[in-house]
């Protein structure tokens, strides 16, 4: 089995790094008013990482060509960011 780096792999790795960083240093590093919720925020980021990794596995089964997979995953990340900014 060949390992392919995809945008959702990178996102899930960043979510895990962010979760560990917040778990070690606490949520006060973000400057939010919820500094005491560091563990809960870390667990939420770990959940995000698992969901993104599962989505990556699903998309790999539907799109075996790496170029197509990159286009689909970048489109998904862009759409998610736009929806997040619209809701915010």
C-alpha positions as CSV (number, residue, x, y, z in Angstrom):
1,X,0.0,0.0,0.0
2,X,1.4,3.3,-1.1
3,X,1.3,6.2,1.4
4,X,-0.1,9.4,-0.2
5,X,0.1,12.8,1.5
6,X,-3.2,14.7,1.1
7,X,-4.6,18.0,2.4
8,X,-6.9,16.2,4.9
9,X,-3.9,14.3,6.2
10,X,-2.2,17.6,6.8
11,X,-5.3,19.1,8.5
12,X,-5.7,16.1,10.8
13,X,-2.0,16.3,11.8
14,X,-2.4,20.0,12.5
15,X,-5.5,19.3,14.6
16,X,-3.6,16.8,16.7
17,X,-0.6,19.2,17.2
18,X,-3.0,21.9,18.2
19,X,-4.8,19.6,20.7
20,X,-1.5,18.6,22.3
21,X,-0.3,22.2,22.5
22,X,-3.5,23.4,24.1
23,X,-3.6,20.4,26.5
24,X,0.0,21.1,27.6
25,X,-0.2,24.9,27.8
26,X,-3.9,25.4,28.6
27,X,-6.5,27.3,26.6
28,X,-5.2,30.6,27.9
29,X,-2.7,30.7,25.0
30,X,-5.5,31.4,22.7
31,X,-6.5,34.6,24.6
32,X,-10.0,33.4,25.1
33,X,-12.1,33.9,28.2
34,X,-12.5,30.2,28.7
35,X,-9.0,29.5,30.0
36,X,-10.1,26.7,32.3
37,X,-11.5,24.6,29.5
38,X,-8.2,23.5,28.0
39,X,-8.8,19.7,28.3
40,X,-12.3,20.0,26.8
41,X,-11.0,22.1,23.9
42,X,-8.2,19.6,23.4
43,X,-10.6,16.7,23.2
44,X,-12.7,18.6,20.7
45,X,-9.7,19.0,18.4
46,X,-8.8,15.3,18.8
47,X,-12.4,14.5,17.7
48,X,-12.0,16.9,14.7
49,X,-8.8,15.1,13.8
50,X,-10.5,11.7,13.8
51,X,-13.4,12.9,11.7
52,X,-11.1,14.5,9.2
53,X,-9.0,11.3,9.0
54,X,-12.1,9.2,8.5
55,X,-13.3,11.5,5.7
56,X,-9.8,11.2,4.1
57,X,-10.1,7.4,4.1
58,X,-13.6,7.6,2.6
59,X,-12.5,10.0,-0.2
60,X,-9.4,7.9,-1.0
61,X,-11.8,5.0,-1.8
62,X,-13.9,7.1,-4.1
63,X,-11.0,8.9,-5.9
64,X,-8.0,6.6,-6.5
65,X,-6.1,9.2,-8.6
66,X,-4.0,11.5,-6.5
67,X,-4.6,14.6,-8.5
68,X,-8.3,14.3,-8.4
69,X,-8.2,13.5,-4.7
70,X,-6.2,16.7,-4.0
71,X,-8.7,18.8,-6.0
72,X,-11.7,17.3,-4.2
73,X,-10.1,17.7,-0.7
74,X,-8.9,21.2,-1.3
75,X,-12.4,22.1,-2.5
76,X,-13.9,20.6,0.6
77,X,-11.5,22.6,2.9
78,X,-12.3,25.8,1.0
79,X,-16.0,25.1,1.2
80,X,-15.7,24.4,5.0
81,X,-13.7,27.6,5.5
82,X,-16.3,29.7,3.6
83,X,-19.2,28.2,5.6
84,X,-17.3,28.8,8.8
85,X,-16.7,32.5,7.9
86,X,-20.3,33.0,6.9
87,X,-21.7,31.5,10.1
88,X,-19.2,33.5,12.2
